[in-house]
């Protein structure tokens, strides 16, 4: 097969997230300045923080809830992800069975309830985020992956999930790619949505509920006394920040402040943590995405995809993709990148080699779209931990609660995580705080340089397994025995 010129296809792609590069973005809210008081301070305006603030205010309308973000709400992972809103709280059922066998049935039930609650909130709050319960197709693109799909189907049915195995003809009747050999269709446990519109809608719901929201406000540290926590803040200048990025500006013109709060939710996820103890548990990994121009009617006819399911292939280094409301294809994943020392910097979001690889894989998947061009290319960090699903904890004698480690599956799980955080701050014994998922931490990552060596060796081994019909080498088998293995 002769692939199209990826350079030409990428030539005009804007280096910003498509979701954030559109009209309708809300105006930024002013930074915080001067001393402030709050019953609950929420640090981070992504999904975790927005859900925590909204749920706290709904539970106690008289509570004074203050949310701050160093950029604008939804500017980071919450506004640039693929828009897959899954019921799973454990990054897939198989990962949950491996790590929490005694309670995975309960976690699956809670995950279903959580997805239903998100749908109800979207409806009740009038959040226009293109929420669709389309389900997801996991597609096999190599013969060995068919056995994995069959095993996944058997496991899913054991836990009461409604799934269906499709052969090559059946899956190609849904989405026409010559690479598809079969698929597993999960009809009810994944919704597709517009991630930025969800974040903006939750922001509006918070404001309407009475949450005080201040953007371009960076928290730089904590101190405590017997009655409260004190967060030092810097209101940053957004003047030099591109409108589509939402990042915080620099300290020029910044105004310092202090917030005295009885309780604090820390929801900064992949970014350098304000708590030293978290540095061993979270690593930032860069994920990259392409977005096509809107497809023509003829191009849509060539691929089908009338039922608008989310898709992901089942390699270790996998791709995820979906159709947007305006008829574009989002295509991302595969080449997750870790930078030495947990490095996070805006310039790392643009990686030409990775975009070229993604474009090549896109045209291999859909050769009938050889004349399609890409309108946007972007990347950014997601937070991952050694168990690939969220973990929780408290600090400052239970007055601060945190969650992290969602590993790219946080669009849905962050609402559940927000409930956990509020229960932890309340200090009571609840069904959520009794969960092993909540009580137990993942294994920490080793320090550098062992951390970088281990992460990059794992990625190399996973790519090698994909090339060897799924056969895992000694390194991957060792990780499996230690409970650190991951199979997408």
N, C-alpha and C positions, 0 to 999 in steps of 0.2 A: 504494500500500500504506500502510495506517495502522499505524504502529509502536506497540508497547506503551509504556506510561509507563516510561521508563528510570529515572526517579527512584524510582518505587515498586519496581522490580526491584532497585535498588541499596540501598534504604533500610536493610536489616538486614545488609549485607555487612560483615564484620569487616575492619578495616584491617591485616591481618597475612597473611603467606603461609599458605595452607591447609596445605601440607606440614609446616610447623613448628608448627601449631596443633592438635596431636593427642596423645593419650596414647601412651606408649611412647618418648617422648624420653628419651635417656640423661641421667643426672644430670651436672652440670658437674664437671669435674676441677679440682683446686685450682690457683691461680696459682703461678708460679715465684717463689721468693724466695732471696736470697743468691747467692753465687758458685757457678757450675756449670761443668762441663767436658763436652764431647761430641766424638766424632769427626765427627758430622754434625749441624748445626743446621738444621732446616727451619722457615722462617717462613711461616706461613699454613696453616690447617687446612681449606681447601677441597680440591677434588679434586686439584689440582696437588700440593699439599703432602702430602696423605694418600698418594697413589700413590708419590711420591718416597720418603717414609719407609718404606712397606711394601716397595717393590722393593729399597731399599737394605738393609733388614734381611734380606730373603729371600736376597739375593746374598751377604751376609756376616753370619751370625747373631751373630758376636762383636762387630760394630761397635756402638758406643754412639750411638744415634740419638735425638735430642731434637726434638720438634715443639712449637711454641708458636703460639697464636692469640690475637688481641686480644679475640675474643668466644668463641664455642664452635664446635667443628668443624661446618662445613656451614651456619653461620648466614647467610651472604651468598649470592652467586650460586649456589653449589653446592647450597643447600637450598631455593631458591625458583624454579628454572627450570622449563621445560615438561616435562623428562624425555625429550627426544629424544636418544638416544645413537647418533650417526651414525658410519659408517666413514670419512667424508671427513676428511682432515687439513687441507684447503685451503679450507674453507667452500664446498664444492661442486666438482664436476669442472670446470665451465667456468672458474671462478676459478683453479683449479690449472693448466689448460691455458694460460690467458692469462699467468700469472706464472712458471710453472716448466715450460715445454714440454718441456725435455730430460729431465726426471726425473718427470713426472707419472705415468707408468706405474708406476714404482717406488713413488711416494707412494700410489697407489691400492692396490698390493699390501700395503704396510705398513699402510694403513688397514684393510684387510680382516683382516689378522692381528691388529691391535690390538683390533678389535671382538670377534673370537673369543677373544682372551686375557681381555677383560673378562668375557665370558660364563663362561669357565672359572674365573676368580677368584671370581665371584659364587657359582658352584656349589661350588667347593672350600672356600670360607670360610663357606658357609652364610649368605650375605647375602640376607635376605628383602626384596627391593626390587621385587617384581613385574616382573622382567625378562622381556620378551616380544619375540621377533623378528617383529614384525608387519609391518614395512615401512612405507613412507610413500607417500601420495598427494599429488602436486603438482597442484592443480586450477586450471583456467582459468576465470575469472569474467568475462572480456571476450573478444570474438571474436579480437582481435589476439594474444592469449596462446596460441592454439592453434598458431600457427606456431612459437612459441618452444618449446612442448612437443615438437613434432615434431623440431626441431633438437636439443633436449636428448636425446631418445631415440636419435637417430642417433649423437650423440657418446658416449653411454653404451655403446651396443653396440660402438662402435669400441674401447672399452677393456674389453670382455668382461663388461659388466654385464647381468644379466637384468632387463629392464624391459619394460613393456607399455603401449601407448597405449590409453586407454579413450574411447569416445564419450560423449555426454551421457547416454544411457540406461544405459550400462554403469556409469558412475561413480555415477549416482543410485541404481542398484541396490545399490551398496556403502554410500553415505552419501547420504541423500535431502535435497538442497538444490536449490531452483529456480534458484539462481545458478550451478550448475555446468554448463559447456559441454563439458567434457572433462577428462582427467587423464592423468598419467603415473604408473604404479605401479612403484615400486622395491621389490621383494619382500624382498631380503636384506640391505640395507646400512643399515638403521635399526632399532634396538630401542627400545621404550618402557619406561620404568621410573619408579619413585618416587624422585625426586632426593634428598630428605632421608634416606630409608632407605638409599640407597647410601652417602651420606656417613657416616651413623652406623655402617653395616656396615663400611666401610673403617676407621673409627676403632677399632672393636672388633678388627678383624683386626690393626691396628697394635699395639694393646695386648697382644694375645695373642702376637704375634711378639716382644715385648720392647721396642717403641718406648716411650720416656718421653714422655707427652703432658701438657702443661700449658695450660689454657685461661685466659681473662681475663688474658693476659700480653702486653703490648704491647712491641714492640721499638722503641726510640726513636732508635737510631743505632749506628754502627760505628766502631771504630778497629782498626788492624792493627799487628803487628810482623812479624818475619821468619818466625815459625813458626806464627802463628795469627791468627784474627779474634776480636775481642771485641765482642759485642753487648750494649748496655745495655738493660735491660728494666725494665718497671714492671708489677708485679702489681696489677691493678685490682680494684675492689670491684664485684661483680655484683649487690649487694643491691637496687639500684633499677632493675634491668633487667627488663622484662616477660619472663616465662618463654618466650613464643613467639618472641621476637626473637633471643635469643642474643647480642646485642651486648655489647661490653665496657662496663663502668661507667666512671665518672669516676675521677680520680686520688685521690679521698678514700679514705683507708685503704690506698692503694697501697703496695707494698713494692718498693723498687728492687733490682736485681740485675745481675749480669754473667755472660754465658756465654762461655767460651773454647772456640772450636771450630776444628778443623782445616779443615773445609769447611762452606759454607753454601749452602742452597737458598733463594732468595727467590721466594715464590709468593703475592704480594699482589695481582696482577692489576690490577683497576680502581682500587684505592685509592691515595692519594698515595704515590708510590714513595720508598723509602729511598735510592735511587740517583738523584742529580740527572740523570744522563744519560738516564734513562727518561722524563723529563717531556715531552720533545719527541715521543716516539713513541706514547704512549698517551693516549686521551681517554676519560673515563667518560661513557657514554650511558645514560640512564634508560629502561628497558623496563617496561611495565605489563601486568598480568594480571588477569583475572576468573576466578572459579570458581563454577559453579552449585551449587545444592543437588542431591542425588541425584535422578536422573530416575525417574519412575514407570514401571512396565511399559508403559503406554500411550504415554508420551512416547518411550521407547526404540523401540517399534514404529513410531512416526511417523518416526523418522530412520534406522532400520536400524543401520548401523555395527556389525554383528555381528563383523566381523573385526578391529576395534579398531586399525586403522592410525592412525599419526600423519598429520595433514593440514597443508598450508600452501598458500595461494593464491600466484599467481605475479606479483602486482603488485610494483612497486618498493617501495611501502610495504605490506608483506604482513602477514597474520595467520597464526599457527600455533595449532593446537588439537588436542585429543586427549580420549579417554575415560579416566577413572581406573578403578582396580580396584573402587571402590565406586559406579560408575555416574554420576559427575559429568562435566561438560564443562569443561575448562580452555580459555580463549580469550584469547590475548594478542598482543602485537606492535603493528604499524602505526605508532603515534605515538611513535617514539624521540625523546628530548628531550635536548639538550645545554645545560648551564648555563654561562654565561660564567666563564672562568677555571678550567675543570676542577672546578667546584664540586661537592662531595659533602656531603650533609647528610641526616639522617633525615627532616626535614620535606618534602624533595623527593620522597619515595617516594609520597606521596599527592597525586594530581592529579585533582580532580573532573572537569574538562573532558575529560581523556583517558579516564577510566572511563565517562563518558557516551557518548563516541564509540564506545568498544569495545562497550558494551551495544547501541547502535543498530546497529552492524555485525553483532553476534551475531544480533539478531532479524531483520535482513535476510537473513542466511544461513539461519536456521532459523525461518521464520515460524510453523511448526507448534508451536513451543515458546513461544508468546506468554505463557503463564502461568508460565513458569519465573522463579525469583528467584535472585539471586546470594548466595552465603554468604560469600565472601571477595573482597577487592580489595587488590592490593599492587603495589609497584614496587620497583625497585632498579637499581643500576648494573651494566653489563657493560663490559668493556674492549674497545676497538676500536683498530685501527691502519690505516694507509693501504692495506695490502694485504689486510685483512679475514681474516687467518689468523695463527697464532702466529709469533712471532719469538723468538730466543734470543740469549744472550750471557753473557759472564763479566766479572768485575771483580776487583780486588785480586789481580792476577797469577794469575788462574785459580782462586782459592780460593773464589769466590762465583759461582754460576750462577743465571740468571734466565730466566723465560719469561713472555710476556704477549701480549695482542692476539688472544685467541681469538674475539672478536666473536660471542658467543652460541652458538658451536658447540663448547664445551669439554667437554661431558659425556663424550664419548669421547676426544677429542684430547688431553685432559690426561694420560691414561696414557702415550701416546706422548711427550708433552712431558716427563714425568718421566723417562722412559728417556734422552731427549736430555740432560737436565740432569745425570744421574748419569754419563753418558759424558763430558760436558764437564769435570766435576769430576775424573774419573779422569785426564784429560789425554792420553789416547791418541787415535790416529787410528782411528776406527771407521766402519762404513758409515753410521751416523746422523750423525756429526759432519762427514762429507764431503758431505752433502746441501746443495744450494744453499739450500733452505728454512732450514737451520740456519746456514749461513755468511753469508747476506746479510740485511741489515736492510731494513725498509721505509723509504720516504721519510718524513722527519719532518714533523709538522704545523707550520705557521707559528706565531709567537707571537701573543698577543692584541694588538689586537682582530681581526686578520686571521683568526685561527683560528675565532672564533665566527661572523664574517661568512661565511667559506667553508663551514662546516658547515651553517649555517642556509640559505644560498643553495642548497646541494646538496639539502637536504631539500625545499625549496620546488620546485626543479626536478624532483625525482623525483615529487612529487605531481602536478605539471603534466604530466609525461610519462604518468602513469597516466590522466589525464583526456583526453589527446590520442592515444589508441590507441598508446601506447608511444613516440611520437616524442620524441627527446631534443633539448633545446635546445642553443644554442651553448655554454653553460657545461658541460653534461654531456658534449658532444662533445669539448670541450677537456680535461676530466678523463680521458676515454677515451684521447686521444692521449698524455697524460702518464703513462699507466699507473695512474691513480688512480680510474678509473671502477668502478662496482659495479652489477650488474644481478642482482637476487635470482632 
